[in-house]
Amino acid sequence: MVEESRFAGISGRGAKWVLGLLLALILASLWPAFDKSTPGVQPVAIVESDHQTQKTEIGGDDLRLYKAIVDRMGAGETYYNVATEEQRGRGFPLQPFVTVRLPTLALLLATLGKTLGYVLELTIGLAALYVWHQKLAQQKVIAWRRWTQVALLAAGLSPILNPQLVYMHEIWTGALITLSLGLYRPNNWVPSLVVAGCALALRELALPFVLLMAAFALQQRRWFETAAWTALILVFFAYVYIHFEAVSGVVLPNDLKSESWLLLGGPAAALSFMWQSLPLYELPAFISFPLILVGLFGWLCWRSEAGLFGLLLLLGYMLAFAITGRPNNFYWGYLVSPLLMMGFIFIGPGLNDLQTALKGERPATQLD
């Protein structure tokens, strides 16, 4: 089977520019990897205890906070009273109101219990693997690449295998975003919309994903679909307003205020957030940072609307990580990290077409 990458038909000069820019970015990524002042490059998840070095659990104090809230709700207490009491007692800020998580996940886990909640989370992950396999099959990506993609996506989703992380909002949301994108079809977008709504209900940081979905629908002049995504955004803002009112009713004037998230950490912070949210964290930063860029390049190579969407989604979130977020907020990377390594399966076709252009031959990438 023959399939062209996004670089099919590119000129030899254009191919040189693409490869030169890729090489320059990879080399540039090595600077923050070796810079000890880069947030996250040093093992922030490592602590000294009893003269031994050991890893702390992902999420740390945040995770213990969410668990305590769910446990008390399971005993019959109400969310906003419990959440504010726990955050106040543990020295967590309560201002602005977004420091208190939306109640959706806590209500879900308090109702289902940890075990059933974990089963549901696993089900979402398995569903994401299945729908992405089907999506690539419909786009006529050959079998070995589809199964490689499933393996790479499974690696990206691997944090859901840890039952202790069932309280982590970003892991749930990232799995739902991945599922929603895999479900999307221009002629059948309702399932994707519903799943995206679930992601929004769990974590407001899913909003850029929904905004991008609406923008793509608008650009393609799919008016009814655009209206549906817009309606979802409006419903979300109404939910956030209700949340704001509820938090305002229990927060005290002297409660702690959060430090600013606007730290302008730059590309180093963006790479660090993604690295710490991927299985690549087991590798040194000087290997992982270039691999993150290669994964992005793979999404660029995929000549499809889904490829362009995935690339813009990843770049958009990484831009946000470069501007906002403290080093201990690295787990925000879980919102999109499951998608990143999927780009690896499209690198070969892209490089083959670039090589063909450099040789001055007619581009036709063999995928099998």
N, C-alpha and C positions, 0 to 999 in steps of 0.2 A: 504493500500500500504506500502511496506517495502523498505526502502532505507538506505544504509550505509553511514556514514559520513567518513571523511578522517581518523578517528581513529578506524574504524572497523578493527578488527583483531589485535589491539595493545595489547601488553602484559600488565599484571598487573603492572609490574615495570615501563614500559613505561608510563602507565596512571598516575602513581604517579608523575613521572617527569614532565609530561605535566601540571597536575593540580598544582603542587608545583611551577612551573615556572610562571604560570598564576597568582597565588595568590601573588607571590613575586613581579611581575610587577605591579599588582593592588595596593599593599601596597606602592611600590616605587613611584607610581604616586601621592600619597597623599602628598608627601614632597613638590613638586613645587606648589601644590594646596593651601597649607597653608603658603608657603613662600611669604611674601609680596614683596620681591625683584624680583619675577618672572615676566617678561614682560607680560602684558595683564591680569594677575590675579587680579590686582586692576582695577577698572572700567575705562579703558582708553577712553571709549566712553562717559564718563560722564563729564560735565563741570558745573561750577558754574556761574549762570547768574541771576542778580537782586535778590540775596539772595535765589535763588531757584535752586535746582539740577534738571537738565534735560538731556536727551540723545541727543547727536548730531547725525546727519544722518551718515550712513555708508559711508565711503569714504571721508567725510569732504571736505577739500579744493581740493582734487583730483577730486572729483565728480563735483564740481563747475567749475573747469578748463575744464573738458571734455564737459560740457554743453555749456560753453562759446564758445569753439571751434566749436561745431556743429551749434550753433546759427549763428555765423559769416559765416560759410560755407554755411548755408542755405540762407544767404543774397548775396551769389555769390563770396565770397573770397576763396582763395586756401589754401589747408591744411597746407603745411609746413610753409608758411609765417604766417598764423594765429597761428599755434601751438607754434612756437618759440616766437612770440610776446606776446602771452598770458602767456607762461611759464616765460619769462623774466620779464614781468610786474608784475607777482605775486610772484616773488622771487623763482621760481622753477629752479632747475639745468637744464642745457642743454647739459652737457657733463658727461659721454660718450653718444654716440648717442642713446643708448637704453633708455635713460630717456625720449625720445620722442616716444610716442606710435606709433605702426604701423597704417597707415591711414585707415585701412579697416572699422572699426566700425564707425568712424566719417563720412566717405563717405556714408556708408549705411544709417545712421540716418539722415544725411543732405539730402539725396535723398528721403527717404521714409517719413521722418517726425517722430516726437516722437511717435505719436499714432500708426501708422502702424508698426513702429519698435517694439513697445511694444507688439502688436498683434503677430508679427513674433516671438518674444522671448517666449511668452506664448505658441505658436504653437510648438516650439522646445521642451519645457518642457512637453507638453501633449504627443508629439510623443515619448519622452523618456519613459514616463510611459507605453505607449502602447507596445513598442517594448520589454521592459523588462518583461512585463507580458507574451508576446508571447514567449520570450526566455526561461523563466522558465517553461512554459507549454510544450515546446518541450523537455525540460530536465526532464519532468515528475515529477515536484515538485507539490504537491497536491494543490488544489484550495485555501484553507484558507491561506496557506503560500504565495501563489502568491499574493493574495489581501492584505495581511499584508505587503508584500514587496512593493506593489504599494503605500500604505499609508506611509511607511517609506521613500520611494524615494520622494514622494510628499513633505514630511516635509523637506527633504534635499534640494529640489529645491525651497522651499518657498520664498527665496529672489526675485525670478523673479516676484512675485505677486506685488511687490512695483514698481509702474511705475517710481518713481523718480530714481531708480537704473538702468534704461535702459541704462545709459551711462557707466556702470561699465563693463569693458572688461572681468574681471575674471568670472563674473556671466554668461555671454554669453558663454564663453569658457568652463566652467564647465558643463553647460547644453549640449553643443555639444560633449564633451568628453563622458558624460554619454550616450547620444544618439548613438554615434559611437560604443561604447562597447556593447550596447544592440543590435545593428544591426548586429554585427559581426557573421558570420557563416563561417567555413572553406571552404565550397563549394560555398559561395556567399559573398565575402568580399568587393566587389566594393562599395556598399552603405556606408559601414563603412569607407572605404578609403576616399570617397568624403567628408563625414561629418568631418572626422579628418582633412582633408585639410582646411575646413572652420574654424575649431578651431585654426589651426596653423596661418591662415591668420589674425585672430583677435588678437591673443596673442602668442608671441614666447615661452611663458612658457608651451605651450602644447607640445613642442618638446619631453620631456621625455616619454609622452604617445605614441607618434608615434614611437620612438625608441624601446620601449618595444613591440609594435605590430610587428615591423620588426624582433626583436629578437625571438619572439615566432614563427613567420613564418619560420625563418631560422632554429630554433631548430627542428621544425617539417618537415624540408626539403621540404617546399612548395616553390619551387624555383621561380615560376612566381610571386607569391604573395610577396615574399621577394623583388624581383626586383621592384615591383610596390611601395612598401613602401619606398624603397631606392630612387626611382625616385621622390617621393613626398618630401622626405627630401632634395634632391638636388634642386628641384624647390623652396622650402622654403628658402634655403640659397641664392639662386639667388634673391628672393624677398627682403630678409634682406639686401643684398648688394646694391640693388637699393635704399632701404630706407636709408642706410648709406650714400650713395652719396648725396641724397636729403637733408638730415639733415646737412651734412658737408657744403653744399652750402649756408646755411642760419645762421649757428652758428657763433658767433663772438669769437675771442680769449679770451676776458675777461668775457665771459659768465660763470655762476656758474658751478662748478663741483660737482657731487654728492658725498656724503660721501660713504664710503665703505659699501657694503651689507654683507660683510664677518664678522659676529659678533660672530659666534660659540655659539649660545644661548643654544644649547644642547636639550635634550628631553623636557625640560620645554617649550622652544620656540615652538617646534613641536606640543606639546599638546595644547598650548595656541592658535596657529594659527588655528588649527582644531576647538577648542572649540568656538572661536569667530565667526567662519563661519557657525556654526550649530545652529539649534533651541535650542540645549543644553545650549547656552549662557544665557538662561533664568534661568538656574539652577546654584547653586554654583559650583565653580571649583572642590571642593572635591567630588562632585557627578559626575560631567561631565567628569573629567579626567579618572576615572576608567571606565566609560561607553564607552569612546573612545577606550580603550584597549579591552573591551568586544566586541565591534563592529569589531575590527581587528581579534579577536579570532574567531568570527563567519565566517568571510571570510576564515580563515584557516580551519574551520570545513567542508566547502562545498567541497565535493570530485568531482571536475570537473576542466577543464582547465580554465573556466571563474572564478572559485573561486580562483585558484592560481594566475591568472592574476590580479584580483582585489586586492588581498592581496599585491602582489609585487608593484602594482601601488601606493597604499596608503602608504606603507612603504617607497617607493622610494621618494615620494613627502615629506613625513614627515621627512625623512633624510635630504632632501634639506632644509626644514624649520629649522632644527636643526643647519645647517651650515650657511645659508645665510638668510638675511631679517632682517630689523629693526622692532621694535614692531608695528609701524604704517603701516607695510606691511602685517598685519594679513589677509587682504582680499585675499591674494594669496591662502589661504585655500579653497576659493570657487572653485578652479580648480578641486578639487577631493572630497570636503565635501559632495556633493549629494550622493555619493556612500557609505559612511561609515556606516550609520545606517542600510543599507540593510543587513549587516552582522548579525544583531540580529536574523533574521529568521532561521539561520542555527545553532544557539547555542544549541538549544534543542537536535537535533540529535547527535551533537558532545559530549555533556555531557552525554547523555544516553549510547553512546558507551563506553565512559571512565568509567562510572559507571559499565557497564557490565563487562569490563575488570578487574576492581577491585574485582568484585565478582567471577571472574573466569568462567563466563558463556560465551556461544557462542554469539557474538555481532550481533544484528539484530535490528536496530532502527526503531520503529514504528513512521511514520510521520503523521498518521491520528489518 
